[in-house]
Amino acid sequence: MNQRRSVALVAGTATLMATAPMSAIFANWTWAVHCLLVVAAVTAAGIGARALRARPWVQVLAMLAALTVMITWLAHGPGAFLGTIPTRSTVQTFGGLLGDASADIRKSGLPVPDQPGLLFLIALGVGLVAVLVDLLAVGLRRPAIAGFPMLAIYSIPVFVHQDSVSPIPFVIGAAGFLWLLVADNVDRVRRFGRRFTGEGRGVDLWEPSPLAAAGRRLAVVGVVLAVALPLTIPGMTTGFLERFNGNGGGQGTGPGGASGSVNLFAMLEGNLRQAKPFQMVKVNTNDPNPHYQRFAVAHQLTPSGFKTHPLGVSQAVTDGGIPDPTVNMPGVTQRLYHANVTMINFDMHYLPVYRILARTQKLDGSWLYDLTGDQVYSLRTSTKGRTYSFDYVATEYLPGALANTLPPDPTSSINQYALVPQQEQPVLERVRQLTVGKSSVYDKVMALYTYFTTANGFRYALSTKQVTSGSDIVNFLNNKQGYCVQYAAALAWMVRTANIPARVAFGFTRGGARQGQTYSLTNLNLHAWTEVYFSGFGWVPFDATPAVTGSTTTAWAPDPNHPNPTAGPSSNPNGVPNVSTSDDSGLAPHKDLRDFGPAGTIDVPGNRATWPWWLLGSGLVMLALLLVPSVRRTGLRRRRLRFRAEGPTPTVTEGGDTGPPGEMRVEVSPAEMIQEAHAAWDELLDTLVDYDIPVNDAETPRETARRVTRSLSLAGPPAEALHLIGKVEERARYARTPIASGKLAGALRLVRSAVAGQASRRTRLRAALLPRSVLLRWRDQVTTRGTNAISTLDRWWETVTRVASPRRLLPGRPTR
């Protein structure tokens, strides 16, 4: 038995190359070492078993035994005999490792650390794939099928990774698979001895044959197209090209702190600048006065502005990862509410929720809770098209309670969010002027918060003036014009300058369009505000942006532009401060949704207004494509049945003619008779093919007519019509003088009706819509043209390589 060592070694190497995409999942390269050892053990066992001329099933057992020994040694299985042969306790340990791997998959973010369970799982999975690849490529000699288990390895990072996987690992894996195909092809060809080209020229061992060279070129072209097309077609990737669309760089980082994943500032600004509003989120809540719905925070301040911080300690929301929402401080009132959220046109890895979150429903373990940023995120899935529910605690603070708050403990880690990396002298002086004489944290925050008023010259605008001070915050404080992002970042920067922890939050205002307990949140409801940390209370929101549609004011942060005490928030009989909605009259920086469409309707691009037309258009296109074969078959039949439509004109016979004088008759040439007979016969054969009746090219027309008559049990006029068509075709082929018959069109109709009458309804429907005669003819044409194109390309390439080959310059080169 041929051991096929070279193919076995290539199969093992190709399996290792197929694991290249796993680098996008693991943080370190320990997994690669484990995979190398496992694949080496499996490959060596397969080669050894074939050297002993073992049967294929014995080879599989040998490879599985080698895999078991290797993973036992790598996992340090307790109780294993000699550290490599598993025992009962070792198998129980393996079960525990698989359970740990399942938990790590649900809890860990990407990239995952080198956990023992995950390393055991990847070693076991890759080892089993190596066994399958060796069995298919070497034992069964089916290397093409071996690509399926190799593809299974590549699909893992595609399914779990938050963004598009890099094309480089795919190219590496594809190169390994192609190498396996070439190795198997070379091994097969070498069994036949010396190779020759089509012209009889001998081919050296190092020189590829023309067919092999063409296959390699086509393989390279296929890999290049497979990598290039997803990068160029919009919507097929969220990786390479979409990083240049303005949403992938700048000041933002996405989940995990990967730079360039998402720019929250750019995303918010781009959506606010849309000409028309479009629905993004639909929320139903039993809270009569809901506050803002938040999905992310930016609490890392750099000289260029705020950025989202790398995520800290996280745990799955389904595994108790949400902390206790209770705030045990005097002056705090909390009430539990429920919300149902439906994502319409919001696709991010952050989940919008009301603060403070208590529990979630309809979310799987891929959604994690970040304890540092109080945000829910996922590294594997997004909010696109998602529907979920959650309970939250609406929390209200009395101003007096916040005013008694002490500064954070100097040793607390929360003080890192009070740092300013680069102090701007104008900002520092402004903060000192505003906070002079203020002793408490709340008084300082309110002094800075009430600075951003129209009385001080601040106004809302989506565009800012060009000022060349060299600092964005100094520019904003000088021109006093901007939108929510500038207000939120400026207030957070100034609060930090006062040595108080602050950050920027992103989310939605309450919304302007409401039906009962349901709010429709659009792109114009996207908003940013400031959150300030108070010891014992946590992060408290302050919104310095002038009132926008759906914005709210609170008892601890009233609207500084409307200081009228009668309009301020008051306490109800239960002692709960009311959350009042700001007066939108004359203050609608975010355009009011009621200005678009009649009766408060919202123009949702690509939603209910246009999808029926797209559906109708798609249906019409599909119907037109479905009818193409039928139309083609009908046109061909009509052309064949229109015999002598453009034939010679009738003539009048004269004396001496065989007919009576003055008789009108048509002169038909033998060539026209032959053409008519062939057209009728071709139509008959196509009819038989359409109705799944076998056609034998070796039969004479008369034999075919007899066979079809017997198989269909035809009698009477249909049988006579079929024999007439066969007789005319036979005379047209073999006789000197063909038969001039003008009854072929009627005969064809009789035969077609008889054949259709004995066919099933399904066969008749397929013959009408998808005639096999047309489809087979098209298939043959495509195959022929493709073969001709490949042959032409191969001849051209061989000519180019022969002319440009440096071997032509070598002296004394023997000619063949």
ZALO-706183 format. One record per residue (C-alpha): residue in three letters; x, y, z. Coordinates in steps of 0.25 Angstrom, whole numbers, padded with zeros to 4 digits, always signed. Example, Ala and Ser with C-alpha at 12.3 -4.5 7.8 and 13.67 -1.06 7.14 Angstrom:
// residues 2
Ala+0049-0018+0031 Ser+0055-0004+0029 
//
This chain:
// residues 816
Met+0000+0000+0000 Asn+0005+0013-0004 Gln+0008+0022+0009 Arg+0006+0035+0002 Arg+0015+0042+0012 Ser+0016+0055+0004 Val+0001+0056+0003 Ala+0000+0053+0018 Leu+0010+0064+0022 Val+0003+0074+0013 Ala-0010+0070+0019 Gly-0005+0073+0033 Thr+0001+0086+0029 Ala-0012+0090+0022 Thr-0020+0088+0034 Leu-0010+0096+0042 Met-0011+0107+0032 Ala-0026+0106+0033 Thr-0025+0110+0047 Ala-0020+0124+0044 Pro-0033+0131+0046 Met-0033+0127+0061 Ser-0023+0137+0063 Ala-0034+0147+0063 Ile-0040+0141+0076 Phe-0029+0138+0085 Ala-0020+0148+0092 Asn-0007+0140+0092 Trp-0001+0129+0083 Thr-0002+0117+0093 Trp-0013+0112+0085 Ala-0004+0111+0072 Val+0006+0102+0080 His-0005+0093+0084 Cys-0010+0092+0070 Leu+0004+0089+0065 Leu+0006+0078+0075 Val-0008+0071+0072 Val-0007+0072+0057 Ala+0007+0066+0058 Ala+0003+0055+0066 Val-0009+0051+0057 Thr-0001+0052+0045 Ala+0011+0044+0050 Ala+0001+0033+0055 Gly-0006+0033+0041 Ile+0007+0031+0034 Gly+0012+0020+0043 Ala-0001+0012+0042 Arg+0000+0013+0027 Ala+0014+0008+0028 Leu+0009-0004+0035 Arg-0001-0006+0023 Ala-0013-0004+0033 Arg-0027-0003+0028 Pro-0034+0010+0027 Trp-0042+0008+0040 Val-0029+0004+0047 Gln-0022+0017+0043 Val-0034+0025+0048 Leu-0033+0018+0062 Ala-0018+0020+0062 Met-0020+0035+0059 Leu-0031+0036+0070 Ala-0022+0029+0080 Ala-0010+0039+0077 Leu-0020+0051+0078 Thr-0025+0045+0092 Val-0010+0044+0097 Met-0006+0058+0092 Ile-0018+0065+0098 Thr-0017+0057+0111 Trp-0002+0062+0112 Leu-0005+0076+0109 Ala-0017+0077+0118 His-0008+0071+0130 Gly-0020+0061+0132 Pro-0020+0056+0147 Gly-0019+0041+0149 Ala-0014+0039+0135 Phe-0005+0027+0134 Leu+0009+0031+0131 Gly+0003+0045+0129 Thr-0002+0042+0115 Ile-0012+0030+0116 Pro-0025+0035+0121 Thr-0033+0028+0132 Arg-0047+0030+0138 Ser-0043+0042+0146 Thr-0036+0048+0134 Val-0049+0047+0126 Gln-0057+0054+0137 Thr-0047+0065+0137 Phe-0048+0066+0122 Gly-0063+0068+0124 Gly-0060+0079+0134 Leu-0051+0086+0124 Leu-0062+0086+0113 Gly-0072+0092+0123 Asp-0062+0103+0127 Ala-0060+0106+0112 Ser-0075+0107+0110 Ala-0075+0117+0122 Asp-0063+0125+0117 Ile-0069+0126+0103 Arg-0081+0133+0109 Lys-0074+0142+0119 Ser-0061+0145+0112 Gly-0059+0157+0102 Leu-0050+0156+0090 Pro-0039+0154+0090 Val-0040+0142+0100 Pro-0029+0139+0110 Asp-0022+0126+0110 Gln-0032+0118+0119 Pro-0030+0103+0121 Gly-0044+0100+0116 Leu-0043+0108+0103 Leu-0029+0102+0100 Phe-0034+0088+0102 Leu-0046+0091+0093 Ile-0038+0097+0082 Ala-0027+0086+0083 Leu-0038+0075+0083 Gly-0046+0082+0071 Val-0034+0084+0062 Gly-0029+0070+0065 Leu-0042+0064+0060 Val-0042+0072+0048 Ala-0027+0067+0045 Val-0033+0053+0046 Leu-0044+0056+0036 Val-0034+0063+0027 Asp-0024+0052+0027 Leu-0035+0041+0025 Leu-0041+0048+0013 Ala-0029+0053+0006 Val-0020+0042+0009 Gly-0028+0030+0012 Leu-0040+0032+0003 Arg-0033+0041-0007 Arg-0044+0051-0007 Pro-0036+0064-0004 Ala-0047+0073-0009 Ile-0056+0068+0001 Ala-0046+0071+0012 Gly-0048+0085+0010 Phe-0061+0085+0018 Pro-0055+0081+0032 Met-0044+0092+0029 Leu-0055+0102+0026 Ala-0062+0099+0039 Ile-0050+0104+0046 Tyr-0050+0117+0038 Ser-0065+0119+0041 Ile-0063+0120+0056 Pro-0056+0134+0057 Val-0066+0138+0046 Phe-0078+0135+0055 Val-0073+0140+0068 His-0064+0152+0064 Gln-0071+0166+0065 Asp-0065+0172+0052 Ser-0061+0166+0039 Val-0049+0156+0040 Ser-0037+0160+0033 Pro-0035+0154+0019 Ile-0021+0150+0022 Pro-0024+0138+0030 Phe-0034+0134+0019 Val-0023+0135+0009 Ile-0014+0126+0017 Gly-0025+0115+0019 Ala-0028+0116+0004 Ala-0014+0114+0001 Gly-0013+0102+0009 Phe-0025+0096+0003 Leu-0020+0098-0011 Trp-0006+0093-0007 Leu-0013+0080-0003 Leu-0021+0079-0016 Val-0008+0081-0024 Ala+0000+0071-0015 Asp-0011+0060-0018 Asn-0011+0063-0033 Val+0004+0062-0034 Asp+0004+0049-0026 Arg-0007+0043-0035 Val+0001+0048-0048 Arg+0014+0042-0044 Arg+0008+0028-0044 Phe+0007+0029-0059 Gly+0021+0032-0062 Arg+0026+0042-0071 Arg+0017+0054-0074 Phe+0015+0060-0088 Thr+0008+0072-0093 Gly-0003+0072-0104 Glu+0007+0074-0115 Gly+0015+0062-0110 Arg+0026+0071-0103 Gly+0032+0064-0090 Val+0029+0071-0077 Asp+0040+0072-0067 Leu+0037+0068-0052 Trp+0039+0083-0048 Glu+0030+0088-0059 Pro+0015+0089-0058 Ser+0007+0083-0069 Pro-0002+0093-0076 Leu-0015+0088-0070 Ala-0008+0089-0056 Ala-0003+0103-0059 Ala-0017+0107-0063 Gly-0023+0101-0051 Arg-0013+0109-0042 Arg-0016+0122-0049 Leu-0031+0120-0048 Ala-0029+0117-0033 Val-0021+0129-0030 Val-0031+0138-0038 Gly-0042+0131-0029 Val-0036+0134-0016 Val-0033+0149-0020 Leu-0047+0150-0024 Ala-0052+0144-0011 Val-0044+0154-0003 Ala-0046+0166-0012 Leu-0061+0165-0014 Pro-0066+0166+0000 Leu-0057+0178+0002 Thr-0063+0186-0010 Ile-0077+0182-0009 Pro-0085+0191+0001 Gly-0092+0183+0012 Met-0084+0171+0011 Thr-0073+0175+0021 Thr-0071+0184+0033 Gly-0057+0183+0032 Phe-0046+0189+0023 Leu-0053+0199+0014 Glu-0064+0204+0024 Arg-0053+0209+0033 Phe-0052+0221+0023 Asn-0066+0225+0023 Gly-0064+0234+0035 Asn-0070+0225+0046 Gly-0057+0217+0049 Gly-0047+0226+0054 Gly-0044+0239+0061 Gln-0048+0240+0075 Gly-0056+0228+0078 Thr-0053+0213+0081 Gly-0063+0202+0081 Pro-0065+0190+0091 Gly-0052+0185+0096 Gly-0045+0198+0093 Ala-0041+0195+0079 Ser-0037+0207+0072 Gly-0046+0210+0060 Ser-0058+0201+0064 Val-0068+0213+0065 Asn-0067+0228+0067 Leu-0079+0231+0076 Phe-0077+0246+0073 Ala-0076+0245+0058 Met-0088+0235+0058 Leu-0096+0245+0066 Glu-0093+0257+0058 Gly-0095+0250+0045 Asn-0109+0245+0049 Leu-0113+0259+0054 Arg-0109+0265+0041 Gln-0119+0257+0033 Ala-0129+0265+0025 Lys-0141+0256+0029 Pro-0143+0248+0042 Phe-0144+0233+0042 Gln-0148+0224+0052 Met-0137+0217+0060 Val-0143+0211+0073 Lys-0157+0208+0078 Val-0159+0208+0093 Asn-0171+0204+0101 Thr-0170+0207+0116 Asn-0179+0208+0128 Asp-0171+0220+0133 Pro-0180+0233+0132 Asn-0167+0242+0131 Pro-0155+0234+0126 His-0142+0240+0126 Tyr-0131+0238+0115 Gln-0128+0225+0109 Arg-0113+0222+0110 Phe-0105+0213+0102 Ala-0090+0217+0104 Val-0081+0226+0111 Ala-0067+0233+0108 His-0059+0235+0121 Gln-0045+0235+0116 Leu-0040+0250+0114 Thr-0028+0252+0104 Pro-0023+0265+0099 Ser-0032+0263+0086 Gly-0044+0260+0094 Phe-0052+0249+0101 Lys-0051+0235+0096 Thr-0058+0222+0100 His-0050+0215+0111 Pro-0045+0201+0109 Leu-0056+0192+0116 Gly-0053+0188+0130 Val-0059+0176+0138 Ser-0071+0171+0131 Gln-0080+0159+0133 Ala-0092+0153+0125 Val-0105+0160+0128 Thr-0111+0146+0129 Asp-0101+0141+0140 Gly-0104+0152+0150 Gly-0094+0162+0144 Ile-0104+0174+0147 Pro-0100+0180+0161 Asp-0111+0183+0171 Pro-0118+0196+0166 Thr-0122+0201+0180 Val-0116+0214+0185 Asn-0116+0214+0200 Met-0115+0229+0202 Pro-0124+0240+0208 Gly-0131+0249+0198 Val-0132+0238+0188 Thr-0145+0232+0182 Gln-0145+0220+0174 Arg-0157+0213+0166 Leu-0156+0200+0158 Tyr-0162+0201+0143 His-0162+0192+0131 Ala-0158+0195+0117 Asn-0159+0187+0104 Val-0150+0192+0093 Thr-0150+0189+0078 Met-0138+0193+0069 Ile-0143+0198+0055 Asn-0131+0205+0049 Phe-0120+0204+0060 Asp-0108+0195+0058 Met-0097+0196+0069 His-0091+0187+0079 Tyr-0096+0196+0091 Leu-0110+0193+0096 Pro-0119+0205+0099 Val-0125+0204+0113 Tyr-0131+0214+0124 Arg-0123+0216+0136 Ile-0122+0210+0146 Leu-0123+0195+0140 Ala-0128+0184+0149 Arg-0130+0172+0140 Thr-0132+0168+0126 Gln-0140+0159+0118 Lys-0139+0153+0104 Leu-0124+0154+0104 Asp-0114+0143+0103 Gly-0101+0141+0109 Ser-0093+0149+0099 Trp-0098+0162+0105 Leu-0089+0167+0116 Tyr-0090+0178+0126 Asp-0078+0187+0128 Leu-0077+0191+0143 Thr-0068+0203+0140 Gly-0077+0209+0130 Asp-0090+0204+0134 Gln-0093+0200+0120 Val-0098+0187+0113 Tyr-0090+0183+0101 Ser-0087+0170+0092 Leu-0074+0166+0085 Arg-0081+0156+0076 Thr-0095+0162+0072 Ser-0101+0175+0070 Thr-0114+0182+0073 Lys-0119+0181+0058 Gly-0133+0176+0058 Arg-0133+0172+0072 Thr-0145+0172+0082 Tyr-0142+0172+0097 Ser-0148+0176+0110 Phe-0142+0180+0123 Asp-0146+0186+0137 Tyr-0140+0198+0142 Val-0140+0207+0155 Ala-0144+0222+0152 Thr-0135+0229+0162 Glu-0138+0244+0166 Tyr-0128+0252+0175 Leu-0132+0263+0184 Pro-0123+0275+0182 Gly-0120+0276+0197 Ala-0116+0262+0198 Leu-0106+0264+0187 Ala-0101+0277+0193 Asn-0097+0270+0206 Thr-0088+0260+0198 Leu-0073+0260+0201 Pro-0062+0259+0191 Pro-0057+0245+0187 Asp-0047+0238+0195 Pro-0033+0242+0190 Thr-0029+0228+0189 Ser-0041+0223+0181 Ser-0039+0219+0167 Ile-0051+0228+0163 Asn-0042+0240+0163 Gln-0035+0235+0150 Tyr-0048+0241+0144 Ala-0045+0255+0150 Leu-0031+0256+0143 Val-0029+0266+0131 Pro-0017+0262+0123 Gln-0014+0276+0118 Gln-0019+0288+0125 Glu-0024+0299+0117 Gln-0021+0313+0124 Pro-0034+0319+0119 Val-0042+0308+0123 Leu-0035+0307+0137 Glu-0037+0322+0139 Arg-0052+0321+0135 Val-0054+0310+0145 Arg-0047+0317+0156 Gln-0056+0329+0154 Leu-0069+0321+0153 Thr-0066+0312+0166 Val-0060+0323+0175 Gly-0067+0322+0188 Lys-0073+0309+0185 Ser-0070+0299+0196 Ser-0078+0286+0192 Val-0077+0277+0180 Tyr-0091+0280+0176 Asp-0090+0295+0177 Lys-0077+0295+0168 Val-0084+0286+0158 Met-0097+0295+0158 Ala-0088+0307+0156 Leu-0082+0301+0144 Tyr-0095+0295+0139 Thr-0103+0309+0140 Tyr-0091+0316+0132 Phe-0096+0310+0119 Thr-0108+0319+0117 Thr-0114+0328+0106 Ala-0112+0339+0116 Asn-0097+0337+0115 Gly-0097+0336+0100 Phe-0098+0321+0097 Arg-0107+0316+0086 Tyr-0110+0303+0079 Ala-0105+0300+0065 Leu-0100+0288+0057 Ser-0089+0296+0052 Thr-0078+0303+0059 Lys-0070+0315+0056 Gln-0055+0314+0051 Val-0046+0319+0062 Thr-0031+0316+0062 Ser-0028+0315+0077 Gly-0022+0301+0076 Ser-0032+0295+0086 Asp-0046+0290+0083 Ile-0051+0294+0097 Val-0045+0308+0096 Asn-0052+0310+0083 Phe-0065+0306+0088 Leu-0064+0314+0100 Asn-0060+0326+0092 Asn-0071+0325+0080 Lys-0081+0319+0090 Gln-0088+0312+0078 Gly-0090+0297+0077 Tyr-0099+0285+0079 Cys-0100+0274+0090 Val-0087+0268+0088 Gln-0079+0281+0090 Tyr-0088+0284+0102 Ala-0086+0271+0109 Ala-0071+0270+0106 Ala-0069+0284+0111 Leu-0077+0283+0124 Ala-0070+0269+0127 Trp-0056+0276+0124 Met-0059+0288+0133 Val-0064+0279+0144 Arg-0051+0271+0143 Thr-0043+0283+0143 Ala-0050+0286+0157 Asn-0045+0272+0161 Ile-0058+0265+0161 Pro-0060+0252+0153 Ala-0068+0254+0140 Arg-0071+0247+0127 Val-0079+0248+0114 Ala-0092+0239+0112 Phe-0098+0236+0099 Gly-0113+0232+0097 Phe-0126+0237+0093 Thr-0135+0247+0098 Arg-0149+0243+0102 Gly-0155+0246+0088 Gly-0165+0255+0082 Ala-0175+0245+0075 Arg-0183+0237+0086 Gln-0195+0228+0085 Gly-0199+0223+0099 Gln-0187+0217+0106 Thr-0179+0216+0093 Tyr-0168+0226+0089 Ser-0163+0226+0075 Leu-0148+0230+0075 Thr-0142+0236+0063 Asn-0128+0240+0059 Leu-0132+0254+0063 Asn-0134+0249+0077 Leu-0119+0244+0078 His-0113+0252+0090 Ala-0101+0254+0098 Trp-0100+0259+0113 Thr-0091+0260+0125 Glu-0090+0250+0136 Val-0084+0255+0150 Tyr-0079+0245+0161 Phe-0085+0248+0175 Ser-0079+0239+0186 Gly-0090+0229+0191 Phe-0100+0233+0179 Gly-0092+0229+0167 Trp-0092+0236+0154 Val-0103+0247+0153 Pro-0107+0253+0139 Phe-0106+0268+0136 Asp-0111+0273+0122 Ala-0105+0286+0119 Thr-0110+0286+0105 Pro-0121+0296+0102 Ala-0135+0290+0102 Val-0137+0280+0090 Thr-0149+0272+0086 Gly-0151+0261+0097 Ser-0141+0266+0107 Thr-0144+0267+0121 Thr-0141+0275+0133 Thr-0139+0270+0147 Ala-0140+0275+0162 Trp-0125+0274+0163 Ala-0122+0280+0150 Pro-0133+0290+0146 Asp-0133+0297+0133 Pro-0124+0309+0135 Asn-0130+0317+0123 His-0144+0317+0130 Pro-0141+0320+0145 Asn-0156+0324+0148 Pro-0158+0317+0161 Thr-0173+0314+0157 Ala-0169+0306+0145 Gly-0158+0298+0153 Pro-0160+0284+0158 Ser-0168+0281+0170 Ser-0171+0270+0179 Asn-0183+0262+0178 Pro-0191+0257+0191 Asn-0182+0244+0191 Gly-0169+0252+0192 Val-0164+0248+0178 Pro-0159+0260+0170 Asn-0166+0262+0157 Val-0157+0261+0144 Ser-0163+0272+0135 Thr-0162+0273+0120 Ser-0155+0285+0115 Asp-0163+0295+0107 Asp-0161+0293+0093 Ser-0167+0305+0088 Gly-0157+0314+0080 Leu-0146+0304+0085 Ala-0145+0293+0075 Pro-0130+0291+0072 His-0133+0276+0069 Lys-0144+0278+0058 Asp-0158+0275+0064 Leu-0163+0262+0057 Arg-0177+0268+0056 Asp-0171+0277+0045 Phe-0170+0266+0036 Gly-0182+0259+0030 Pro-0197+0260+0033 Ala-0203+0257+0046 Gly-0189+0255+0053 Thr-0185+0244+0043 Ile-0170+0241+0042 Asp-0163+0239+0029 Val-0155+0226+0031 Pro-0146+0224+0019 Gly-0146+0209+0014 Asn-0157+0206+0024 Arg-0172+0204+0022 Ala-0173+0215+0011 Thr-0164+0208+0001 Trp-0163+0193+0004 Pro-0176+0189-0003 Trp-0170+0195-0016 Trp-0157+0188-0014 Leu-0164+0175-0012 Leu-0173+0177-0024 Gly-0161+0181-0033 Ser-0153+0169-0028 Gly-0165+0160-0031 Leu-0166+0165-0045 Val-0152+0163-0047 Met-0152+0149-0042 Leu-0164+0146-0051 Ala-0158+0152-0063 Leu-0145+0143-0061 Leu-0154+0131-0059 Leu-0161+0133-0072 Val-0149+0135-0080 Pro-0147+0120-0083 Ser-0162+0118-0087 Val-0162+0130-0096 Arg-0150+0125-0103 Arg-0156+0111-0105 Thr-0169+0118-0110 Gly-0162+0126-0120 Leu-0153+0115-0125 Arg-0166+0106-0127 Arg-0173+0117-0135 Arg-0161+0119-0144 Arg-0161+0104-0147 Leu-0176+0103-0149 Arg-0176+0115-0159 Phe-0172+0106-0171 Arg-0171+0113-0185 Ala-0177+0126-0179 Glu-0167+0133-0188 Gly-0166+0123-0199 Pro-0168+0124-0214 Thr-0180+0131-0219 Pro-0191+0123-0226 Thr-0190+0122-0241 Val-0200+0118-0252 Thr-0198+0106-0260 Glu-0198+0107-0275 Gly-0201+0097-0286 Gly-0193+0085-0286 Asp-0192+0085-0270 Thr-0195+0072-0263 Gly-0207+0080-0256 Pro-0219+0085-0262 Pro-0218+0099-0269 Gly-0219+0111-0260 Glu-0217+0103-0247 Met-0209+0111-0236 Arg-0198+0103-0229 Val-0185+0106-0221 Glu-0171+0101-0226 Val-0163+0096-0214 Ser-0148+0093-0216 Pro-0142+0080-0210 Ala-0134+0089-0201 Glu-0146+0095-0195 Met-0153+0081-0193 Ile-0140+0076-0186 Gln-0140+0089-0177 Glu-0155+0087-0174 Ala-0153+0073-0170 His-0141+0076-0161 Ala-0148+0087-0154 Ala-0160+0078-0151 Trp-0151+0067-0146 Asp-0144+0076-0137 Glu-0157+0081-0131 Leu-0161+0067-0129 Leu-0148+0064-0121 Asp-0149+0076-0113 Thr-0163+0072-0109 Leu-0159+0059-0105 Val-0148+0064-0096 Asp-0157+0074-0090 Tyr-0166+0063-0085 Asp-0155+0054-0080 Ile-0156+0044-0092 Pro-0143+0038-0095 Val-0136+0041-0108 Asn-0126+0032-0114 Asp-0117+0038-0125 Ala-0113+0025-0130 Glu-0127+0022-0135 Thr-0132+0025-0148 Pro-0144+0034-0149 Arg-0154+0023-0152 Glu-0149+0014-0141 Thr-0150+0026-0131 Ala-0165+0028-0136 Arg-0168+0013-0134 Arg-0162+0013-0120 Val-0169+0026-0115 Thr-0182+0020-0121 Arg-0181+0007-0113 Ser-0176+0014-0100 Leu-0188+0024-0100 Ser-0198+0014-0106 Leu-0202+0024-0117 Ala-0212+0021-0127 Gly-0220+0027-0138 Pro-0217+0041-0143 Pro-0205+0044-0133 Ala-0198+0031-0137 Glu-0200+0034-0152 Ala-0195+0048-0150 Leu-0182+0043-0142 His-0179+0033-0153 Leu-0181+0044-0164 Ile-0171+0053-0157 Gly-0161+0041-0156 Lys-0163+0037-0170 Val-0161+0051-0175 Glu-0148+0053-0167 Glu-0143+0039-0171 Arg-0145+0042-0186 Ala-0139+0056-0184 Arg-0126+0049-0178 Tyr-0124+0037-0187 Ala-0133+0038-0200 Arg-0129+0045-0213 Thr-0143+0052-0213 Pro-0149+0057-0200 Ile-0164+0057-0198 Ala-0171+0070-0200 Ser-0182+0070-0189 Gly-0189+0082-0184 Lys-0196+0074-0172 Leu-0184+0075-0163 Ala-0189+0087-0155 Gly-0202+0080-0152 Ala-0195+0067-0149 Leu-0186+0073-0139 Arg-0198+0079-0132 Leu-0205+0066-0131 Val-0192+0059-0126 Arg-0190+0070-0115 Ser-0204+0069-0110 Ala-0204+0054-0109 Val-0190+0054-0102 Ala-0195+0065-0092 Gly-0208+0058-0090 Gln-0201+0046-0084 Ala-0191+0054-0075 Ser-0193+0057-0061 Arg-0197+0071-0057 Arg-0184+0074-0051 Thr-0177+0070-0064 Arg-0186+0079-0072 Leu-0184+0091-0063 Arg-0168+0089-0064 Ala-0169+0087-0079 Ala-0177+0100-0080 Leu-0168+0109-0070 Leu-0154+0102-0070 Pro-0153+0094-0083 Arg-0141+0084-0082 Ser-0138+0085-0096 Val-0135+0100-0095 Leu-0128+0099-0081 Leu-0119+0087-0087 Arg-0115+0095-0099 Trp-0112+0107-0091 Arg-0103+0099-0082 Asp-0096+0093-0094 Gln-0093+0107-0099 Val-0088+0112-0086 Thr-0079+0100-0085 Thr-0074+0101-0099 Arg-0071+0115-0098 Gly-0064+0114-0085 Thr-0055+0103-0090 Asn-0052+0111-0102 Ala-0048+0123-0093 Ile-0039+0115-0084 Ser-0032+0108-0096 Thr-0030+0122-0103 Leu-0025+0127-0090 Asp-0016+0115-0088 Arg-0010+0116-0102 Trp-0007+0131-0100 Trp-0001+0129-0087 Glu+0008+0117-0092 Thr+0012+0126-0104 Val+0016+0137-0094 Thr+0024+0129-0085 Arg+0031+0122-0096 Val+0035+0135-0102 Ala+0039+0141-0089 Ser+0045+0129-0083 Pro+0060+0131-0079 Arg+0063+0117-0082 Arg+0063+0121-0097 Leu+0076+0129-0094 Leu+0083+0116-0089 Pro+0093+0111-0099 Gly+0093+0096-0103 Arg+0078+0095-0098 Pro+0073+0082-0104 Thr+0061+0083-0113 Arg+0049+0074-0112 
//
